[in-house]
Amino acid sequence: MTPMYTRTKIVALSFCLISMTATVRAQPPAPPEAAPSPSLKSDSRLYELRTYFTLPGKLEDLHKRFRDHTLRIFAKHGMTVVGFWGPVYKKDGSENKLVYLMSFKNREERDAKWREFGGDPEWQKVAKDSEANGKLVEKIESLFMFETDYAPAK
């Protein structure tokens, strides 16, 4: 092969890869695929386990916001909080992690309630005021769950 032929081949291949990448990026992301175990109750309520990772020194400010404002605003929008927890040990994130569990009829209700909550002017003011001295939350992780078929009845 001549160097010119090799260069042309590399340029053509590069162009194809760039075109394919642009095509892939243009497509909207697909919704998460639900593939639950047969041991999960498909008629269960949807549980959302939310884990907040705060910026250094901001965990108590986040606790205060939930305690003084967020829980009341959740209730105003009919959002059900099952409970709140925090890690005990430093190695598990006791300095910057808050975990809580919410319950919804289904994913559609969950999405609608969070949209209502996010659009609430009272929440928007609370969020802005609580972050007057800097952002509180670095990252939020959500895990969606159904009950198992052997879970104790509630």
SULVEN-V664203 format. One record per backbone hydrogen bond with DSSP energy under -1.0 kcal/mol. NH is the residue of the N-H (numbers start at 1). CO is the residue of the C=O. E is the energy in kcal/mol with one decimal. If there is no record, write none. Layout:
nh->NH co->CO e->E
nh->NH co->CO e->E
//
This chain:
nh->6 co->2 e->-2.2
nh->7 co->3 e->-2.4
nh->8 co->4 e->-2.3
nh->9 co->5 e->-2.3
nh->10 co->6 e->-2.2
nh->11 co->7 e->-2.4
nh->12 co->8 e->-2.5
nh->13 co->9 e->-2.4
nh->14 co->10 e->-2.5
nh->15 co->11 e->-2.3
nh->16 co->12 e->-2.1
nh->17 co->13 e->-2.2
nh->18 co->14 e->-2.4
nh->19 co->15 e->-2.4
nh->20 co->16 e->-2.4
nh->21 co->17 e->-2.3
nh->22 co->18 e->-2.3
nh->23 co->19 e->-2.0
nh->24 co->20 e->-2.3
nh->25 co->21 e->-2.4
nh->26 co->22 e->-1.5
nh->40 co->37 e->-2.0
nh->41 co->147 e->-3.1
nh->44 co->41 e->-1.5
nh->46 co->104 e->-2.7
nh->47 co->145 e->-3.0
nh->48 co->102 e->-2.4
nh->49 co->143 e->-3.0
nh->50 co->100 e->-3.1
nh->51 co->141 e->-2.8
nh->52 co->98 e->-3.3
nh->53 co->139 e->-2.9
nh->54 co->96 e->-2.8
nh->55 co->136 e->-2.6
nh->58 co->55 e->-2.1
nh->62 co->58 e->-1.9
nh->63 co->59 e->-2.4
nh->64 co->60 e->-2.3
nh->65 co->61 e->-2.1
nh->66 co->62 e->-2.3
nh->67 co->63 e->-3.1
nh->68 co->64 e->-3.1
nh->69 co->65 e->-1.9
nh->70 co->65 e->-2.5
nh->71 co->66 e->-1.9
nh->73 co->69 e->-2.0
nh->74 co->70 e->-2.9
nh->75 co->71 e->-2.3
nh->76 co->72 e->-2.0
nh->77 co->73 e->-1.2
nh->78 co->75 e->-1.9
nh->79 co->74 e->-2.5
nh->82 co->101 e->-3.1
nh->83 co->101 e->-1.2
nh->85 co->99 e->-3.6
nh->92 co->89 e->-1.4
nh->93 co->90 e->-2.1
nh->94 co->89 e->-1.4
nh->96 co->93 e->-1.8
nh->97 co->93 e->-1.3
nh->98 co->52 e->-2.1
nh->99 co->85 e->-2.9
nh->100 co->50 e->-2.5
nh->101 co->83 e->-2.3
nh->102 co->48 e->-2.2
nh->103 co->80 e->-2.1
nh->104 co->46 e->-2.6
nh->110 co->106 e->-2.2
nh->111 co->107 e->-2.8
nh->112 co->108 e->-2.3
nh->113 co->109 e->-2.9
nh->114 co->110 e->-2.4
nh->115 co->111 e->-2.0
nh->116 co->112 e->-2.5
nh->117 co->113 e->-2.7
nh->118 co->114 e->-2.8
nh->119 co->115 e->-1.7
nh->120 co->117 e->-1.3
nh->124 co->120 e->-2.4
nh->125 co->121 e->-2.2
nh->126 co->122 e->-2.6
nh->127 co->123 e->-3.1
nh->128 co->124 e->-2.1
nh->129 co->125 e->-3.2
nh->130 co->126 e->-2.7
nh->132 co->129 e->-1.5
nh->134 co->131 e->-1.8
nh->138 co->53 e->-2.9
nh->139 co->53 e->-1.6
nh->141 co->51 e->-2.5
nh->143 co->49 e->-1.8
nh->145 co->47 e->-2.9
nh->149 co->39 e->-3.0
nh->151 co->148 e->-1.3
//
